[in-house]
């Protein structure tokens, strides 16, 4: 968990640390990341890193949460197959053109499995299935960008099958 002191840093220092985290975690897996490179890039003392973060995993989770907040529109209101497909497509497009592209690709390729698992959310089965399909489509599209359209099309087909042909089949 990011310690409260990080949020109290000057905007300049917070920006430098965040930029250093992005550089490190865009080029190195969580397993091979180094605090030494981060602090050198940010121009802070090693002790300061540990003042702000518990460890590299905590710093990574902080950065990944920032990326998701910037890229993800989230579920709003009741959504059907078309809306979920469009959200997935928009996320892939936005991620591919963002500063977070390498971070997210490395997340799916190596880091996702290294993070502590989150507790399952209580949600209807159809919502869980739709979320799982969308996340898998995002993962595949970003890891294999030449076939992104194929993965997105497959997600759309799967969502349409999941929701059925009835317009009133929605989640939310």
Secondary structure as the mmCIF struct_conf table of DSSP 4:
data_model
#
loop_
_struct_conf.conf_type_id
_struct_conf.id
_struct_conf.beg_label_comp_id
_struct_conf.beg_label_asym_id
_struct_conf.beg_label_seq_id
_struct_conf.end_label_comp_id
_struct_conf.end_label_asym_id
_struct_conf.end_label_seq_id
HELX_RH_AL_P HELX_RH_AL_P1 UNK A 4 UNK A 7
TURN_TY1_P TURN_TY1_P1 UNK A 8 UNK A 8
BEND BEND1 UNK A 9 UNK A 9
HELX_RH_AL_P HELX_RH_AL_P2 UNK A 11 UNK A 27
BEND BEND2 UNK A 28 UNK A 28
TURN_TY1_P TURN_TY1_P2 UNK A 30 UNK A 32
HELX_RH_AL_P HELX_RH_AL_P3 UNK A 35 UNK A 42
TURN_TY1_P TURN_TY1_P3 UNK A 43 UNK A 43
HELX_RH_AL_P HELX_RH_AL_P4 UNK A 46 UNK A 52
BEND BEND3 UNK A 54 UNK A 55
HELX_RH_AL_P HELX_RH_AL_P5 UNK A 56 UNK A 71
BEND BEND4 UNK A 77 UNK A 77
STRN STRN1 UNK A 79 UNK A 79
HELX_RH_AL_P HELX_RH_AL_P6 UNK A 81 UNK A 96
TURN_TY1_P TURN_TY1_P4 UNK A 97 UNK A 97
BEND BEND5 UNK A 98 UNK A 98
TURN_TY1_P TURN_TY1_P5 UNK A 99 UNK A 100
HELX_RH_AL_P HELX_RH_AL_P7 UNK A 101 UNK A 106
HELX_RH_PI_P HELX_RH_PI_P1 UNK A 107 UNK A 111
HELX_RH_3T_P HELX_RH_3T_P1 UNK A 112 UNK A 114
BEND BEND6 UNK A 115 UNK A 115
HELX_LH_PP_P HELX_LH_PP_P1 UNK A 116 UNK A 121
HELX_RH_AL_P HELX_RH_AL_P8 UNK A 125 UNK A 143
BEND BEND7 UNK A 144 UNK A 144
HELX_RH_3T_P HELX_RH_3T_P2 UNK A 145 UNK A 147
HELX_RH_AL_P HELX_RH_AL_P9 UNK A 148 UNK A 163
BEND BEND8 UNK A 165 UNK A 165
TURN_TY1_P TURN_TY1_P6 UNK A 167 UNK A 168
STRN STRN2 UNK A 171 UNK A 171
#
